């Protein structure tokens, strides 16, 4: 029995060490993550044009970064370029189909285009992705309700 406890204890130590080493190897302090963090700060200040080059660097360094594509879509949308916004939201959703932000923002973009049914499709995805509810679902649902009121639906 004592040997069993030592083996379990050793296994726990190895597991903790391996987890710590993996975290250190995959540290979030990479250039693309610093670019993404800096871009988020700019977006929070409504400095969308300034955020775009940082986001482009982030996706060039990490082409499977759905968050960076989502923020690129958001920045382009806020600057009035709906076409590019659709492209970047689409890339984010291609990488991560249940991406909360990309689904919400694409739904809002569909509303801007007058495409209620497609916005409701994004809401349905969020409904499934947000098991216990989430801000993205609530915000898109409210945007759809506002759209319906404004358009007599």
N, CA, C and O of each residue as an XYZ file, in Angstrom:
612
protein
N       0.824     -1.190      0.000
C       0.000      0.000      0.000
C       0.867      1.251      0.000
O       0.579      2.219     -0.705
N       1.938      1.223      0.803
C       2.841      2.356      0.882
C       3.488      2.627     -0.481
O       3.677      3.777     -0.877
N       3.823      1.540     -1.188
C       4.422      1.675     -2.523
C       3.439      2.332     -3.489
O       3.834      3.143     -4.327
N       2.174      1.985     -3.372
C       1.134      2.573     -4.207
C       1.054      4.080     -3.985
O       0.948      4.844     -4.944
N       1.103      4.507     -2.737
C       1.059      5.940     -2.433
C       2.259      6.662     -3.029
O       2.127      7.774     -3.540
N       3.438      6.029     -2.964
C       4.634      6.653     -3.542
C       4.509      6.746     -5.057
O       4.908      7.752     -5.645
N       3.967      5.729     -5.692
C       3.793      5.761     -7.146
C       2.792      6.840     -7.556
O       3.024      7.573     -8.517
N       1.693      6.934     -6.834
C       0.690      7.967     -7.121
C       1.296      9.344     -6.893
O       1.093     10.251     -7.701
N       2.032      9.508     -5.809
C       2.690     10.787     -5.513
C       3.672     11.158     -6.608
O       3.717     12.312     -7.032
N       4.460     10.199     -7.071
C       5.424     10.459     -8.141
C       4.699     10.829     -9.431
O       5.140     11.717    -10.161
N       3.604     10.160     -9.708
C       2.834     10.468    -10.917
C       2.279     11.884    -10.855
O       2.256     12.589    -11.864
N       1.837     12.299     -9.689
C       1.315     13.659     -9.533
C       2.422     14.674     -9.757
O       2.207     15.679    -10.434
N       3.600     14.432     -9.203
C       4.729     15.345     -9.380
C       5.084     15.460    -10.868
O       5.303     16.561    -11.372
N       5.140     14.324    -11.564
C       5.451     14.337    -12.992
C       4.386     15.104    -13.764
O       4.712     15.892    -14.652
N       3.124     14.884    -13.436
C       2.028     15.569    -14.113
C       2.101     17.073    -13.898
O       1.934     17.842    -14.845
N       2.347     17.500    -12.670
C       2.457     18.929    -12.374
C       3.639     19.529    -13.127
O       3.514     20.608    -13.707
N       4.783     18.848    -13.129
C       5.959     19.351    -13.837
C       5.691     19.452    -15.334
O       6.042     20.451    -15.961
N       5.073     18.425    -15.909
C       4.791     18.429    -17.348
C       3.821     19.544    -17.710
O       3.992     20.206    -18.734
N       2.812     19.759    -16.886
C       1.837     20.823    -17.139
C       2.503     22.188    -17.067
O       2.245     23.051    -17.906
N       3.360     22.388    -16.066
C       4.065     23.660    -15.910
C       5.002     23.899    -17.089
O       5.076     25.013    -17.607
N       5.713     22.865    -17.512
C       6.624     22.998    -18.647
C       5.859     23.297    -19.931
O       6.305     24.101    -20.749
N       4.718     22.658    -20.105
C       3.919     22.907    -21.312
C       3.408     24.334    -21.338
O       3.391     24.977    -22.388
N       2.989     24.832    -20.174
C       2.524     26.220    -20.113
C       3.650     27.181    -20.436
O       3.446     28.162    -21.152
N       4.841     26.907    -19.914
C       5.981     27.789    -20.173
C       6.340     27.772    -21.653
O       6.675     28.808    -22.228
N       6.270     26.602    -22.264
C       6.591     26.501    -23.692
C       5.555     27.215    -24.538
O       5.889     27.768    -25.586
N       4.304     27.213    -24.104
C       3.234     27.853    -24.864
C       2.853     29.196    -24.270
O       1.682     29.574    -24.281
N       3.813     29.902    -23.764
C       3.560     31.190    -23.105
C       2.800     32.137    -24.011
O       2.998     32.150    -25.226
N       1.923     32.933    -23.404
C       1.149     33.912    -24.154
C       1.950     35.144    -24.509
O       1.423     36.044    -25.164
N       3.196     35.217    -24.104
C       4.003     36.400    -24.348
C       4.784     36.263    -25.657
O       5.998     36.463    -25.689
N       4.083     35.924    -26.722
C       4.701     35.841    -28.037
C       4.413     37.144    -28.779
O       3.481     37.866    -28.427
N       5.209     37.446    -29.803
C       4.969     38.706    -30.530
C       3.549     38.835    -31.069
O       2.953     39.910    -30.988
N       2.997     37.747    -31.620
C       1.642     37.853    -32.169
C       0.611     38.111    -31.076
O      -0.371     38.818    -31.299
N       0.838     37.531    -29.880
C      -0.093     37.788    -28.779
C       0.072     39.199    -28.227
O      -0.903     39.814    -27.796
N       1.295     39.714    -28.236
C       1.493     41.112    -27.824
C       0.822     42.038    -28.827
O       0.213     43.036    -28.444
N       0.933     41.708    -30.116
C       0.265     42.509    -31.149
C      -1.252     42.468    -30.963
O      -1.924     43.494    -31.075
N      -1.779     41.296    -30.683
C      -3.219     41.139    -30.477
C      -3.683     41.934    -29.247
O      -4.722     42.591    -29.284
N      -2.913     41.868    -28.172
C      -3.264     42.610    -26.959
C      -3.225     44.120    -27.217
O      -4.107     44.855    -26.774
N      -2.206     44.568    -27.929
C      -2.103     45.996    -28.245
C      -3.253     46.422    -29.158
O      -3.795     47.517    -29.006
N      -3.623     45.561    -30.104
C      -4.734     45.868    -31.010
C      -6.044     45.968    -30.231
O      -6.859     46.851    -30.498
N      -6.249     45.068    -29.271
C      -7.462     45.123    -28.447
C      -7.561     46.451    -27.702
O      -8.637     47.041    -27.605
N      -6.435     46.911    -27.182
C      -6.425     48.203    -26.487
C      -6.830     49.326    -27.437
O      -7.608     50.207    -27.072
N      -6.300     49.291    -28.653
C      -6.648     50.313    -29.648
C      -8.128     50.227    -30.013
O      -8.795     51.253    -30.150
N      -8.635     49.023    -30.168
C     -10.057     48.831    -30.499
C     -10.923     49.389    -29.373
O     -11.944     50.027    -29.630
N     -10.522     49.152    -28.136
C     -11.287     49.682    -26.999
C     -11.307     51.204    -26.987
O     -12.185     51.814    -26.376
N     -10.339     51.814    -27.661
C     -10.280     53.279    -27.777
C     -10.880     53.752    -29.104
O     -10.769     54.926    -29.458
N     -11.515     52.832    -29.834
C     -12.104     53.110    -31.153
C     -11.057     53.524    -32.182
O     -11.373     54.239    -33.133
N      -9.826     53.084    -32.002
C      -8.736     53.367    -32.950
C      -8.580     52.172    -33.886
O      -7.556     51.489    -33.886
N      -9.619     51.941    -34.679
C      -9.682     50.738    -35.518
C      -8.610     50.707    -36.593
O      -7.995     49.665    -36.821
N      -8.378     51.823    -37.251
C      -7.378     51.866    -38.327
C      -5.983     51.552    -37.787
O      -5.183     50.906    -38.463
N      -5.699     52.006    -36.580
C      -4.394     51.741    -35.977
C      -4.270     50.284    -35.535
O      -3.166     49.742    -35.490
N      -5.382     49.656    -35.214
C      -5.359     48.264    -34.763
C      -5.114     47.292    -35.917
O      -4.510     46.237    -35.719
N      -5.568     47.632    -37.094
C      -5.511     46.699    -38.224
C      -4.106     46.210    -38.535
O      -3.936     45.003    -38.702
N      -3.081     47.060    -38.627
C      -1.735     46.522    -38.920
C      -1.235     45.541    -37.858
O      -0.554     44.569    -38.183
N      -1.568     45.793    -36.600
C      -1.162     44.865    -35.543
C      -1.884     43.527    -35.681
O      -1.293     42.468    -35.470
N      -3.150     43.584    -36.032
C      -3.919     42.351    -36.235
C      -3.413     41.581    -37.441
O      -3.368     40.351    -37.422
N      -3.033     42.296    -38.489
C      -2.471     41.634    -39.673
C      -1.163     40.932    -39.328
O      -0.897     39.837    -39.824
N      -0.347     41.553    -38.482
C       0.891     40.900    -38.022
C       0.566     39.657    -37.213
O       1.230     38.629    -37.347
N      -0.453     39.752    -36.377
C      -0.829     38.607    -35.537
C      -1.281     37.431    -36.387
O      -0.894     36.295    -36.113
N      -2.093     37.674    -37.412
C      -2.555     36.547    -38.241
C      -1.456     36.041    -39.154
O      -1.445     34.860    -39.502
N      -0.527     36.907    -39.551
C       0.603     36.433    -40.362
C       1.473     35.482    -39.537
O       1.979     34.485    -40.053
N       1.640     35.799    -38.258
C       2.451     34.957    -37.387
C       1.703     33.714    -36.918
O       2.312     32.676    -36.660
N       0.393     33.824    -36.810
C      -0.426     32.716    -36.320
C      -1.707     32.637    -37.147
O      -2.748     33.145    -36.729
N      -1.636     31.996    -38.329
C      -2.758     31.989    -39.272
C      -4.037     31.299    -38.774
O      -5.081     31.435    -39.412
N      -3.986     30.586    -37.687
C      -5.178     29.906    -37.158
C      -5.736     30.629    -35.931
O      -6.414     30.018    -35.105
N      -5.451     31.923    -35.813
C      -5.907     32.696    -34.660
C      -7.270     33.308    -34.963
O      -7.363     34.378    -35.565
N      -8.313     32.622    -34.543
C      -9.682     33.073    -34.818
C      -9.977     34.428    -34.168
O     -10.721     35.237    -34.723
N      -9.397     34.670    -33.000
C      -9.623     35.957    -32.334
C      -9.092     37.114    -33.164
O      -9.755     38.143    -33.293
N      -7.912     36.953    -33.721
C      -7.325     38.030    -34.529
C      -8.179     38.294    -35.767
O      -8.406     39.452    -36.120
N      -8.652     37.247    -36.429
C      -9.533     37.437    -37.594
C     -10.841     38.117    -37.178
O     -11.351     38.982    -37.890
N     -11.374     37.722    -36.030
C     -12.594     38.344    -35.542
C     -12.380     39.838    -35.329
O     -13.208     40.649    -35.745
N     -11.285     40.202    -34.689
C     -11.010     41.623    -34.456
C     -10.732     42.370    -35.754
O     -11.055     43.553    -35.870
N     -10.137     41.693    -36.728
C      -9.964     42.327    -38.042
C     -11.331     42.620    -38.661
O     -11.557     43.704    -39.201
N     -12.227     41.657    -38.578
C     -13.574     41.875    -39.094
C     -14.265     43.014    -38.382
O     -14.900     43.859    -39.014
N     -14.144     43.040    -37.079
C     -14.779     44.078    -36.276
C     -14.219     45.459    -36.641
O     -14.975     46.414    -36.823
N     -12.905     45.554    -36.746
C     -12.279     46.842    -37.063
C     -12.705     47.334    -38.440
O     -13.031     48.509    -38.610
N     -12.702     46.445    -39.415
C     -13.121     46.844    -40.765
C     -14.600     47.247    -40.784
O     -14.986     48.201    -41.459
N     -15.403     46.516    -40.042
C     -16.835     46.857    -39.975
C     -17.031     48.244    -39.371
O     -17.818     49.041    -39.881
N     -16.330     48.525    -38.305
C     -16.454     49.829    -37.654
C     -15.953     50.955    -38.552
O     -16.383     52.100    -38.418
N     -15.048     50.627    -39.465
C     -14.552     51.622    -40.420
C     -15.439     51.697    -41.668
O     -15.167     52.477    -42.580
N     -16.496     50.885    -41.705
C     -17.455     50.947    -42.802
C     -17.199     49.990    -43.952
O     -17.918     50.026    -44.950
N     -16.195     49.140    -43.837
C     -15.884     48.197    -44.918
C     -16.529     46.846    -44.613
O     -15.887     45.932    -44.095
N     -17.809     46.747    -44.948
C     -18.574     45.530    -44.643
C     -18.055     44.315    -45.398
O     -18.077     43.198    -44.882
N     -17.592     44.535    -46.614
C     -17.100     43.418    -47.421
C     -15.920     42.727    -46.739
O     -15.898     41.503    -46.613
N     -14.942     43.517    -46.303
C     -13.789     42.936    -45.606
C     -14.218     42.338    -44.273
O     -13.691     41.309    -43.852
N     -15.165     42.977    -43.617
C     -15.646     42.442    -42.339
C     -16.198     41.032    -42.525
O     -15.887     40.129    -41.748
N     -17.019     40.846    -43.560
C     -17.566     39.511    -43.832
C     -16.446     38.497    -44.064
O     -16.508     37.373    -43.567
N     -15.432     38.897    -44.814
C     -14.319     37.990    -45.112
C     -13.625     37.555    -43.820
O     -13.388     36.366    -43.608
N     -13.303     38.517    -42.965
C     -12.559     38.181    -41.754
C     -13.413     37.437    -40.727
O     -12.916     36.529    -40.061
N     -14.678     37.802    -40.589
C     -15.551     37.024    -39.708
C     -15.656     35.593    -40.237
O     -15.644     34.635    -39.464
N     -15.757     35.461    -41.550
C     -15.833     34.137    -42.157
C     -14.600     33.301    -41.863
O     -14.711     32.106    -41.588
N     -13.413     33.925    -41.918
C     -12.180     33.194    -41.602
C     -12.167     32.766    -40.135
O     -11.757     31.652    -39.811
N     -12.618     33.656    -39.254
C     -12.671     33.299    -37.835
C     -13.597     32.100    -37.626
O     -13.273     31.182    -36.872
N     -14.749     32.116    -38.298
C     -15.715     31.026    -38.138
C     -15.266     29.749    -38.841
O     -15.655     28.652    -38.442
N     -14.462     29.884    -39.868
C     -13.896     28.702    -40.529
C     -12.949     27.989    -39.561
O     -12.918     26.760    -39.502
N     -12.189     28.762    -38.816
C     -11.247     28.204    -37.847
C     -11.987     27.672    -36.623
O     -11.691     26.587    -36.124
N     -12.955     28.457    -36.150
C     -13.680     28.105    -34.923
C     -15.158     28.435    -35.123
O     -15.592     29.541    -34.801
N     -15.938     27.487    -35.650
C     -17.341     27.751    -36.006
C     -18.207     28.279    -34.867
O     -19.197     28.965    -35.122
N     -17.864     27.978    -33.634
C     -18.681     28.439    -32.505
C     -18.045     29.640    -31.797
O     -18.323     29.893    -30.625
N     -17.199     30.370    -32.509
C     -16.542     31.546    -31.929
C     -17.619     32.547    -31.533
O     -18.401     32.994    -32.371
N     -17.653     32.890    -30.266
C     -18.733     33.726    -29.749
C     -18.742     35.113    -30.379
O     -19.774     35.562    -30.877
N     -17.614     35.784    -30.361
C     -17.550     37.144    -30.901
C     -17.855     37.200    -32.381
O     -18.621     38.054    -32.829
N     -17.262     36.298    -33.144
C     -17.472     36.312    -34.598
C     -18.930     36.033    -34.949
O     -19.469     36.632    -35.880
N     -19.566     35.137    -34.217
C     -20.987     34.865    -34.472
C     -21.849     36.076    -34.131
O     -22.756     36.427    -34.885
N     -21.567     36.712    -33.000
C     -22.334     37.901    -32.630
C     -22.138     39.014    -33.660
O     -23.108     39.579    -34.164
N     -20.889     39.321    -33.965
C     -20.603     40.447    -34.851
C     -21.084     40.191    -36.275
O     -21.544     41.112    -36.950
N     -20.979     38.945    -36.734
C     -21.487     38.653    -38.071
C     -23.009     38.800    -38.078
O     -23.584     39.288    -39.051
N     -23.653     38.382    -37.004
C     -25.103     38.574    -36.891
C     -25.465     40.046    -36.944
O     -26.420     40.424    -37.622
N     -24.721     40.875    -36.245
C     -24.967     42.319    -36.278
C     -24.723     42.884    -37.676
O     -25.450     43.765    -38.134
N     -23.706     42.374    -38.339
C     -23.419     42.818    -39.700
C     -24.550     42.416    -40.646
O     -24.931     43.188    -41.525
N     -25.081     41.216    -40.465
C     -26.235     40.805    -41.274
C     -27.415     41.749    -41.048
O     -28.125     42.085    -41.996
N     -27.628     42.176    -39.817
C     -28.710     43.124    -39.543
C     -28.456     44.449    -40.271
O     -29.385     45.045    -40.815
N     -27.218     44.902    -40.279
C     -26.873     46.129    -41.003
C     -27.183     45.992    -42.493
O     -27.484     46.977    -43.167
N     -27.106     44.765    -42.997
C     -27.374     44.483    -44.405
C     -28.859     44.199    -44.659
O     -29.274     44.024    -45.805
N     -29.654     44.156    -43.587
C     -31.071     43.859    -43.730
C     -31.380     42.387    -43.877
O     -32.441     42.026    -44.387
N     -30.470     41.526    -43.440
C     -30.633     40.081    -43.590
C     -30.976     39.458    -42.230
O     -30.133     38.830    -41.590
N     -32.206     39.643    -41.814
C     -32.674     39.180    -40.516
C     -32.511     37.672    -40.344
O     -32.033     37.219    -39.304
N     -32.898     36.899    -41.339
C     -32.834     35.431    -41.223
C     -31.410     34.959    -40.955
O     -31.196     34.064    -40.138
N     -30.433     35.556    -41.638
C     -29.042     35.146    -41.424
C     -28.566     35.563    -40.033
O     -27.783     34.848    -39.408
N     -29.032     36.713    -39.546
C     -28.689     37.131    -38.187
C     -29.267     36.136    -37.181
O     -28.612     35.788    -36.198
N     -30.482     35.687    -37.427
C     -31.105     34.710    -36.541
C     -30.377     33.368    -36.578
O     -30.361     32.646    -35.581
N     -29.775     33.027    -37.722
C     -28.967     31.805    -37.800
C     -27.749     31.911    -36.892
O     -27.376     30.942    -36.231
N     -27.131     33.086    -36.859
C     -25.979     33.313    -35.971
C     -26.427     33.218    -34.521
O     -25.704     32.685    -33.679
N     -27.618     33.731    -34.226
C     -28.155     33.657    -32.872
C     -28.371     32.200    -32.465
O     -28.110     31.827    -31.320
N     -28.840     31.386    -33.391
C     -29.051     29.961    -33.105
C     -27.725     29.264    -32.786
O     -27.670     28.404    -31.907
N     -26.669     29.633    -33.494
C     -25.348     29.066    -33.201
C     -24.923     29.470    -31.793
O     -24.432     28.646    -31.022
N     -25.117     30.748    -31.468
C     -24.752     31.219    -30.129
C     -25.588     30.536    -29.053
O     -25.087     30.249    -27.966
N     -26.835     30.279    -29.344
C     -27.705     29.605    -28.379
C     -27.136     28.236    -28.027
O     -27.172     27.826    -26.867
N     -26.619     27.537    -29.011
C     -26.017     26.217    -28.771
C     -24.646     26.337    -28.116
O     -24.287     25.511    -27.276
N     -23.881     27.351    -28.491
C     -22.512     27.511    -27.975
C     -22.499     28.034    -26.540
O     -21.581     27.738    -25.775
N     -23.504     28.800    -26.182
C     -23.575     29.410    -24.844
C     -24.517     28.598    -23.977
O     -25.672     28.973    -23.777
N     -24.024     27.498    -23.470
C     -24.856     26.550    -22.730
C     -25.606     27.212    -21.579
O     -26.790     26.940    -21.380
N     -24.945     28.064    -20.831
C     -25.582     28.747    -19.706
C     -25.812     30.221    -20.011
O     -25.944     31.029    -19.092
N     -25.859     30.574    -21.279
C     -26.031     31.963    -21.678
C     -24.700     32.687    -21.717
O     -23.748     32.289    -21.046
N     -24.636     33.744    -22.501
C     -23.420     34.545    -22.592
C     -23.786     35.930    -23.119
O     -24.858     36.131    -23.689
N     -22.888     36.862    -22.919
C     -23.130     38.243    -23.345
C     -23.362     38.339    -24.851
O     -24.221     39.097    -25.302
N     -22.599     37.574    -25.624
C     -22.718     37.638    -27.082
C     -24.117     37.243    -27.533
O     -24.692     37.878    -28.419
N     -24.663     36.200    -26.926
C     -26.023     35.776    -27.254
C     -27.016     36.886    -26.896
O     -27.864     37.261    -27.706
N     -26.896     37.398    -25.684
C     -27.823     38.429    -25.206
C     -27.768     39.674    -26.083
O     -28.804     40.235    -26.438
N     -26.565     40.102    -26.430
C     -26.418     41.319    -27.236
C     -26.992     41.147    -28.639
O     -27.655     42.048    -29.153
N     -26.740     39.995    -29.260
C     -27.292     39.771    -30.598
C     -28.808     39.626    -30.526
O     -29.518     40.122    -31.401
N     -29.302     38.962    -29.510
C     -30.757     38.813    -29.355
C     -31.416     40.184    -29.223
O     -32.447     40.444    -29.842
N     -30.821     41.056    -28.420
C     -31.354     42.416    -28.257
C     -31.283     43.203    -29.563
O     -32.208     43.944    -29.894
N     -30.191     43.042    -30.299
C     -30.049     43.733    -31.590
C     -31.121     43.258    -32.571
O     -31.673     44.059    -33.326
N     -31.414     41.966    -32.560
C     -32.449     41.423    -33.445
C     -33.817     41.958    -33.036
O     -34.614     42.343    -33.892
N     -34.094     41.985    -31.735
C     -35.374     42.518    -31.261
C     -35.524     43.987    -31.647
O     -36.598     44.405    -32.079
N     -34.456     44.776    -31.495
C     -34.485     46.191    -31.893
C     -34.728     46.329    -33.395
O     -35.506     47.174    -33.838
N     -34.051     45.485    -34.163
C     -34.210     45.502    -35.620
C     -35.668     45.235    -35.993
O     -36.238     45.917    -36.844
N     -36.254     44.244    -35.351
C     -37.654     43.891    -35.652
C     -38.592     45.036    -35.292
O     -39.526     45.326    -36.039
N     -38.357     45.688    -34.160
C     -39.207     46.828    -33.767
C     -39.076     47.969    -34.777
O     -40.074     48.563    -35.184
N     -37.866     48.263    -35.169
C     -37.623     49.372    -36.109
C     -38.188     49.085    -37.479
O     -38.495     50.009    -38.233
N     -38.329     47.814    -37.810
C     -38.800     47.426    -39.138
C     -40.215     46.842    -39.118
O     -40.653     46.221    -40.086
N     -40.914     47.048    -38.014
C     -42.315     46.618    -37.910
C     -42.515     45.131    -38.053
O     -43.483     44.695    -38.675
N     -41.628     44.351    -37.494
C     -41.741     42.879    -37.606
C     -42.010     42.249    -36.266
O     -42.134     41.028    -36.173
